Amino acid sequence: MITVRFLKNNNRLVGFEIKGHAGLDEHGKDILCASVSSAAYMTANAVTDVFKASAECFVSQDGEMKLLLLDRDNQSSLDIIKALEFHLRHLAKDYPEHLKVICNTEV
């Protein structure tokens, strides 16, 4: 199962953490893993490279990813993280046994 935790500070989304594998298919052929990874990478790249926000970003060899905004006044970055949350919540409705989204983790 993929678990996504959206990180909040003062009730504002400031990042996310993704762990696990969906298990729908073998590595490299799992459409849910690919969908989550693609959306997460697009979000992280937009935050750091397009919006130029200061952020900590970590990606492990096994696919774990974490992004934490340091520049919390960058509204575009906050908005795209909110869009990622919206997108992944809808995917989780379609794949409830393979994707879990947690939205209340304080940092």
RAZIQUI-V382067 format. One record per pair of residues at least 24 apart in sequence whose ideal C-beta (glycine too) atoms are under 6 Angstrom apart, sorted by the first residue. I is the first residue (numbers start at 0). GAP is how many residues later the second one is. Records with the same first field share a line. If there is no record, write none. Layout:
BEGIN
I = GAP ; GAP
END
This chain:
BEGIN
0 = 97 ; 99
1 = 34 ; 97
2 = 97
3 = 84 ; 97
4 = 97 ; 100
5 = 79 ; 97
6 = 98 ; 100
7 = 98
8 = 98
12 = 68 ; 69
13 = 55 ; 58
14 = 52 ; 53 ; 54
15 = 51
16 = 49
17 = 47
18 = 45
21 = 76
31 = 63 ; 66
38 = 45 ; 48
39 = 25
42 = 37 ; 41
45 = 34
46 = 30
50 = 25 ; 26
52 = 24
END
